[in-house]
């Protein structure tokens, strides 16, 4: 499954932001911050990771539909990509 370089760049930026969120959560824990505040940040980081996964799969699905034989030969039939979507949901 091919993902365009501009999409990879976008995903990388999103992952860097998520990395910062995780470091912030670790700091909140070490500072004994309120549970509800920590959970709110964990939920935000979780949602951000899900968004990265769905964006990556959407880009991959676009490639699979454009090049179905090549994608199927690489193990990424439309059915397989659909299964990957369902793993994230």
NORUR-V834588 format. One record per residue. N is the residue number from 1. PSI is psi in whole degrees, -180 to 180 (NA if undefined). NEAR is the number of other C-alpha atoms within 12 Angstrom. D_LAST is the distance of its C-alpha to the last C-alpha in Angstrom with 1 decimal. Layout:
BEGIN
n;psi;near;d_last
N;PSI;NEAR;D_LAST
N;PSI;NEAR;D_LAST
END
This chain:
BEGIN
n;psi;near;d_last
1;120;28;20.0
2;134;24;22.0
3;128;21;20.7
4;147;19;23.4
5;-37;13;25.3
6;-32;13;24.7
7;-41;22;20.9
8;-42;20;21.4
9;-45;16;23.7
10;-45;20;21.3
11;-39;26;18.6
12;-43;19;21.4
13;-43;17;22.5
14;-43;24;19.1
15;-36;25;19.0
16;-40;18;22.6
17;-40;19;21.8
18;-40;26;19.1
19;-42;20;21.7
20;-39;19;24.1
21;-42;25;21.8
22;-42;25;21.5
23;-38;18;25.3
24;-39;23;25.7
25;-43;28;23.8
26;-42;18;26.1
27;-42;16;29.1
28;-41;21;28.1
29;-44;19;28.0
30;-25;13;31.4
31;5;13;32.8
32;44;13;31.8
33;163;17;30.0
34;139;14;28.8
35;-45;15;25.8
36;-34;14;24.2
37;-41;18;24.7
38;-46;24;23.1
39;-39;19;20.1
40;-43;19;19.7
41;-36;26;19.9
42;-43;25;17.4
43;-40;18;14.9
44;-42;22;15.9
45;-39;26;15.6
46;-46;21;12.1
47;-41;20;11.1
48;-40;25;13.4
49;-41;27;11.9
50;-41;23;8.4
51;-42;22;10.7
52;-46;28;12.6
53;-46;28;10.0
54;-39;24;9.1
55;-42;26;12.9
56;-45;32;13.9
57;-37;33;12.1
58;-43;24;13.4
59;-40;26;16.8
60;-40;31;16.6
61;-39;30;15.9
62;-44;23;18.8
63;-41;25;20.9
64;-41;28;20.0
65;-33;23;21.1
66;-31;17;24.2
67;66;19;25.2
68;-40;23;23.8
69;-46;16;26.6
70;-43;17;26.3
71;-44;24;22.5
72;-40;20;22.8
73;-30;14;25.7
74;1;17;23.7
75;14;15;21.0
76;63;26;18.5
77;165;25;18.9
78;-38;28;16.8
79;-42;17;15.5
80;-41;22;14.6
81;-37;30;12.8
82;-41;20;10.8
83;-39;15;10.0
84;-41;20;9.0
85;-45;23;6.6
86;-29;14;5.0
87;-33;13;5.6
88;-20;19;3.8
89;NA;13;0.0
END
